[in-house]
Amino acid sequence: MIDTEPQTAGGKVLWHFTMSLDGFVAGPRHQMDWITGVSFRPGLVDEYVTTTGAVLGGRDGWDQATGDSRPYGGAWSGPIFVLTHHPEDAAPADGVTFLSCNPAEAVRIALAAAGGKNLEVFSPTIGRQLLELGLIDEIDLHIAPILLGQGIRLYDNPGSEPIRLHRVGDGGPASVLNVRYRPAVTGAAGES
Ligand SMILES: NC(=O)c1ccc[n+]([C@@H]2O[C@H](COP(=O)([O-])OP(=O)(O)OC[C@H]3O[C@@H](n4cnc5c(N)ncnc54)[C@H](OP(=O)(O)O)[C@@H]3O)[C@@H](O)[C@H]2O)c1
């Protein structure tokens, strides 16, 4: 099966998400329950726990995170930076720094804190801004076998010009990725 190589640490800026087949990284109102039951390749979470030095997110994602939840179910620890225009009303949390600056400055600060490991950007809106600034090294996606139909898109930029990408790994840089799915039949007559 064609799959990506394990992620490596190298001071890279990763725009990293689990994404639905139709391009959403969160459901409506930031719902994330759809991710339950998705299976990742063995060792994948450890790859990112080991190679991630810092995380940069947006205020909406942070405000929606429940309680003391942390990336990778708490398996990862490290500095988290949250970008906001109004840091003054953010609830303080251990290991979390609220930044109010431009996205390029946020990346500079977070990469310095990452200590040579990667910076993970967990925000569609910030990732889009960084992409326009040429500050995203890799878009790193795990495509889940689900169609959401609505929610928060990885890349929401109406009116923009197409952005061409180079595929990393097997195949040529402009090659398509072939995937094939069948509807999962549930209910009395079918199997899940
Ligand atoms: N599928 C996955 O793997 C995965 C992983 C992580 C997160 N998520 C989800 O991703 C979603 C993120 O939501 P989102 O992208 O709509 O929101 P977001 O990026 O988390 O937050 C947007 C907010 O970030 C702040 N912001 C963005 N750019 C800024 C700038 N240049 N300067 C200052 N502040 C800036 C603003 O906050 P202010 O309004 O405070 O100024 C803005 O309203 C969440 O639902 C989260 O659960 C999914």
Ligand as a Chemical Component Dictionary entry (heavy atoms), coordinates in Angstrom:
data_LIG
# 
_chem_comp.id                   LIG 
_chem_comp.type                 NON-POLYMER 
_chem_comp.pdbx_formal_charge   0 
_chem_comp.three_letter_code    LIG 
# 
loop_
_chem_comp_atom.comp_id 
_chem_comp_atom.atom_id 
_chem_comp_atom.alt_atom_id 
_chem_comp_atom.type_symbol 
_chem_comp_atom.charge 
_chem_comp_atom.model_Cartn_x 
_chem_comp_atom.model_Cartn_y 
_chem_comp_atom.model_Cartn_z 
_chem_comp_atom.pdbx_ordinal 
LIG N1  N1  N 0  -8.826  17.514 12.306 1  
LIG C1  C1  C 0  -7.741  17.758 13.021 2  
LIG O1  O1  O 0  -6.739  17.025 12.964 3  
LIG C2  C2  C 0  -7.701  18.991 13.909 4  
LIG C3  C3  C 0  -6.555  19.282 14.649 5  
LIG C4  C4  C 0  -6.538  20.437 15.387 6  
LIG C5  C5  C 0  -7.634  21.290 15.393 7  
LIG N2  N2  N 1  -8.729  20.962 14.676 8  
LIG C6  C6  C 0  -9.895  21.865 14.618 9  
LIG O2  O2  O 0  -9.608  22.958 13.782 10 
LIG C7  C7  C 0  -10.533 23.978 14.106 11 
LIG C8  C8  C 0  -9.840  25.324 14.052 12 
LIG O3  O3  O 0  -10.816 26.265 13.786 13 
LIG P1  P1  P 0  -10.627 27.626 12.932 14 
LIG O4  O4  O 0  -9.513  27.504 11.943 15 
LIG O5  O5  O -1 -11.961 28.091 12.509 16 
LIG O6  O6  O 0  -10.179 28.562 14.024 17 
LIG P2  P2  P 0  -8.761  28.883 14.593 18 
LIG O7  O7  O 0  -7.765  29.098 13.541 19 
LIG O8  O8  O 0  -8.500  27.939 15.688 20 
LIG O9  O9  O 0  -9.126  30.284 15.239 21 
LIG C9  C9  C 0  -9.355  31.429 14.472 22 
LIG C10 C10 C 0  -8.992  32.558 15.378 23 
LIG O10 O10 O 0  -7.564  32.614 15.540 24 
LIG C11 C11 C 0  -7.162  33.953 15.684 25 
LIG N3  N3  N 0  -6.330  34.353 14.567 26 
LIG C12 C12 C 0  -6.240  33.807 13.334 27 
LIG N4  N4  N 0  -5.373  34.519 12.592 28 
LIG C13 C13 C 0  -4.915  35.520 13.388 29 
LIG C14 C14 C 0  -3.996  36.578 13.199 30 
LIG N5  N5  N 0  -3.360  36.761 12.019 31 
LIG N6  N6  N 0  -3.753  37.422 14.207 32 
LIG C15 C15 C 0  -4.378  37.260 15.414 33 
LIG N7  N7  N 0  -5.267  36.269 15.661 34 
LIG C16 C16 C 0  -5.528  35.425 14.652 35 
LIG C17 C17 C 0  -8.438  34.801 15.684 36 
LIG O11 O11 O 0  -8.844  34.828 17.036 37 
LIG P3  P3  P 0  -9.473  36.129 17.736 38 
LIG O12 O12 O 0  -10.876 36.143 17.287 39 
LIG O13 O13 O 0  -9.293  35.859 19.191 40 
LIG O14 O14 O 0  -8.679  37.300 17.283 41 
LIG C18 C18 C 0  -9.383  33.941 14.860 42 
LIG O15 O15 O 0  -10.733 34.239 15.112 43 
LIG C19 C19 C 0  -11.103 23.633 15.465 44 
LIG O16 O16 O 0  -12.436 23.186 15.327 45 
LIG C20 C20 C 0  -10.271 22.467 15.928 46 
LIG O17 O17 O 0  -10.981 21.557 16.729 47 
LIG C21 C21 C 0  -8.788  19.845 13.918 48 
# 
loop_
_chem_comp_bond.comp_id 
_chem_comp_bond.atom_id_1 
_chem_comp_bond.atom_id_2 
_chem_comp_bond.value_order 
_chem_comp_bond.pdbx_ordinal 
LIG N1  C1  SING 1  
LIG C1  O1  DOUB 2  
LIG C1  C2  SING 3  
LIG C2  C3  SING 4  
LIG C2  C21 DOUB 5  
LIG C3  C4  DOUB 6  
LIG C4  C5  SING 7  
LIG C5  N2  DOUB 8  
LIG N2  C6  SING 9  
LIG N2  C21 SING 10 
LIG C6  O2  SING 11 
LIG C6  C20 SING 12 
LIG O2  C7  SING 13 
LIG C7  C8  SING 14 
LIG C7  C19 SING 15 
LIG C8  O3  SING 16 
LIG O3  P1  SING 17 
LIG P1  O4  DOUB 18 
LIG P1  O5  SING 19 
LIG P1  O6  SING 20 
LIG O6  P2  SING 21 
LIG P2  O7  DOUB 22 
LIG P2  O8  SING 23 
LIG P2  O9  SING 24 
LIG O9  C9  SING 25 
LIG C9  C10 SING 26 
LIG C10 O10 SING 27 
LIG C10 C18 SING 28 
LIG O10 C11 SING 29 
LIG C11 N3  SING 30 
LIG C11 C17 SING 31 
LIG N3  C12 SING 32 
LIG N3  C16 SING 33 
LIG C12 N4  DOUB 34 
LIG N4  C13 SING 35 
LIG C13 C14 SING 36 
LIG C13 C16 DOUB 37 
LIG C14 N5  SING 38 
LIG C14 N6  DOUB 39 
LIG N6  C15 SING 40 
LIG C15 N7  DOUB 41 
LIG N7  C16 SING 42 
LIG C17 O11 SING 43 
LIG C17 C18 SING 44 
LIG O11 P3  SING 45 
LIG P3  O12 DOUB 46 
LIG P3  O13 SING 47 
LIG P3  O14 SING 48 
LIG C18 O15 SING 49 
LIG C19 O16 SING 50 
LIG C19 C20 SING 51 
LIG C20 O17 SING 52 
# 
